[in-house]
Every structure is written in C-alpha cells, then in structure tokens.
Amino acid sequence: MRTEMKQRPSLHPLERTFLAVVLVELVLLPWLWGTMGVEGQWTAFALSGLAFGIATIPRHYREEHSGGREFRLNPWPRLLRFPLFWIGLLLLGYIAVQGVNPSWIWERNEKHWWLRRVTDIAWLPTSVDTPFERFNLWRQFIIYAAVWFTTCALWVGITRRKSLHILLGVLVGNGLVLALVGFIHRASGARKLLWLEEFSDAGSFASFIYRNHAGSYFGLLVFVALGLAVWHYFEGQRKLARSTPSAVWLLGSLFLLAAVVFSLSRGSAISVGIFGLAALAALLVLRLTARTRSTTPVLVSVMVAAMVLGTVGFVVRDLNFSEVQRRFEQMINDPAKNPSVTSRVMARDAALEMYGDHWQRGTGAGSFRFLFVEYVKKRPEIYFKGRMMWEHAHIDWLQIPIELGLGGTLLIAAGTGWAALAWLRSGGWRHPLALMIVMGLGQVLLHAFMDFPLQCPAVLITWWALLVASLRWLEMERA
C-alpha cells in the first residue's frame, strides 16, 4: 500500500496575486524618496486601490487550496464588519467636506503668495484652498486613502499565516537592502540621493529625503526582524526543533539598528532605544514564564552569541561614529544654545497657539504649512538657517489635530483605540511577534512627539500595515 505524505494546501491564486501587488506597494514606498513626492503618492494610491480591488474579489477554493472540501469565500461580509473600514470611510468623507468648505484661498503674484479670507459655512469643518502641485488637502486625501485601501485589503485579502510570514520577511529583506545602500552611499561621499537626485536639505539617508523619516522607518523594521527572531525561537521550543532561523533574523535586526543610528536621527535613536529596552524586558519575562525548555544545543547558542558580538564589533571598529557623536553632543551640550532645538521650541509654541484657534473645525488636511506662516510672523527668530516657511510642526501630535480638527481627531482616536483593544483581547501582550511589532509602532508614536514621522507616507502606510498584520496573525493563531 502506498502512503502519501500530507502537504499543506497552496495559496489561492487570488491571494498570491493580492500578496504580490501589496508587496510591490510596500517595497516601493521607501525607495520613492519616502513617497514624499506627488509621483510616489499617486503610485501608492494606485497600487493600494488595486490591492483592495483584488482582495475583495470572491474566491472559489478547491481541494488543493483548502486542504479539504471546496467552498466559496466572499470577503465583503468580513470587510463590512471591520470597524476600520467604516472609520476610515468617515474620515475620508470628513476631509472631503473640509475640501469643499474653504476659509482661505491661496493667491500669488510674480514674487509672493498670500491667503485671502473667504466666507465659509461656519458649522462645517474647513480648509485652505491651495494648488495641488504645492501640496494641498487632496494630496493628503490620496495619502490617507492609500492607508485605508492598504489596511482594509490586508484585513480581508490575507487568509493564511504563510502570507503574513512572506509579507513580514519581504519587508525586512527590503529594509536590509535599503540600509546597505544607505551605508554605501554614505561611505562614497556622494551628495545626490541614491546618486540620482540632489535635494536642498543635506539631512538625508538611503532613499529618504529626511533623516528622521529614515530613522523611524528602519526603527519599525528593527522590531519586525526582532519579532520574527523571537517567534522562531519560541516555535522551535514548542516543536522541539534542533535549530531555527532565529539567529538570521536577529542579525538582520542588529543591522537595521545600525541603520537607525547612522541615519543620524537623534529622535529615532532615542525612541528605538527606549522601546528596545522595554522589548528586552518583555522578552525576559516571556522566556522565564515559558512552559517549554530550550532544545537548542549549547554550541549553537554560543555560535549565535559569537555572531552577534562579531557584528557589533564590526560596527564599532569599522564604521565612523564621529558624525553620530557630534549630533548627540549638539543636543546634550547646552541644548538651549542649539538653534535646531530653540527654533523647534518656538515653532511648538506657535503651533499650540494655532491649535487653540482651530481645534474645533481644523484648518484642513495638508494645510499646516500655509496657515502657520501667520503664526510665526511675530517670532522672527524662529527662522532657523534662513528658513522662511515651516512645512510641519515637528510634532505630529499637534499638527494632525490642527489640520483635522476635533471631528477628524476623534475618528483617528476611535480607529487606533479599536485596534489597541482588539490587540489586547487577542493576547498580543503575550505573543512574541505581535508584541515586538507593537513595540516598533510605539517607537514611532514616541518619535512623533519630537518630529513628524507620520507625515511621511512610507512610514504612515507601513505603520498601519504592520498593525493589521499583527492583528491578523493573532486572529489566525487563536482560530
């Protein structure tokens, strides 16, 4: 009698297609200058919309895809029960209302531009009517729409943990390649970003125009790689495996950590450091409370430790820390005289004043850079290095409520609140991978108190994608 080995069912063709599209989107986000330009934003919008369309196509599962009986899967009932679907739809509708009810109109002559006050509907959220090419509400709308499409698509498009594993692995792999390119570019001394385009601000790293965006993005992936390392470790214990790929993911996490440091983003380094310590404490608790004992031979553990120490030693010996040291010395040694710090403090005071005037209706998504000019006119010393226009408040926790007002802020709070509650109810706090991913999300939120990482679409979309990925992983394991 012939005995056939039971094989796991293959991914459904539609799921494979969806996974390919969403991976192309997430991989391209950082390479397209962090998706800060209009071409990158349209690309993200188009790819996320395509992924959403594919994810919502009903699927017919045959035996080779289901591992059992045939059945038909309709994603729409699940999508319509997804709170973030409705919350995101309401937010996009709210922003659209802002767009059709402007309070200011952008005008210019050959030398200057200004805002002209117009009559608006007083009880509706409002905005500033500005040109699309200079950035306006509709540019921010397509960024938020890309977040919504990606979030909803991942929620219904992925039905297998294998897909999530591929998703996270590709994200980490893409980050490692990006970090390596950043190191090579920094070592070459080239001024053009990726040897292709030169931007006015020299504070860039890898393919990111702004070093703090690079630091936040790599910080996210540090914890994803660490999460995969510890998940494989605990899975190896559960299955009594002699070896696991944990060491590979751990080395990847260390390499990405080096990218955070050498991006010269002080805020990212501080945020990742704080949550890194929290992650180590959490892992110690998980290890001490684990019910299974390690089956990994002592020799393997010694080899892994030697690899980690060797990697750290290489970084310390062969990489130039002088610029990193200089950046932190500027912050530590008499920060009151550091123009970067003092100008941001004054900008924050001005933003608080702006929030006090517009917290109810908002100023319109993407409008901060235009209306903020009126609040810094009385603070001429704020113009750091001759900068005459602040595009961002350097604190997302202020800028987003200023632009979206009370209604938009409450919708975002409702969405993140539901996700946090779902994560806790699913036991995310005791799941090594989900816990590490949330640590990565937390370091971005901490950094957002010091800068504007969430104004970078590459960071924002990846942030929400990872949150949904962690929720889906928990949901699948619970099922």
Summary of the structure (lengths in Angstrom):
residues: 479
radius of gyration: 23.8
end to end distance: 35.0
largest distance: 89.2
contacts: 1591
relative contact order: 0.13
helix: 68%
strand: 5%
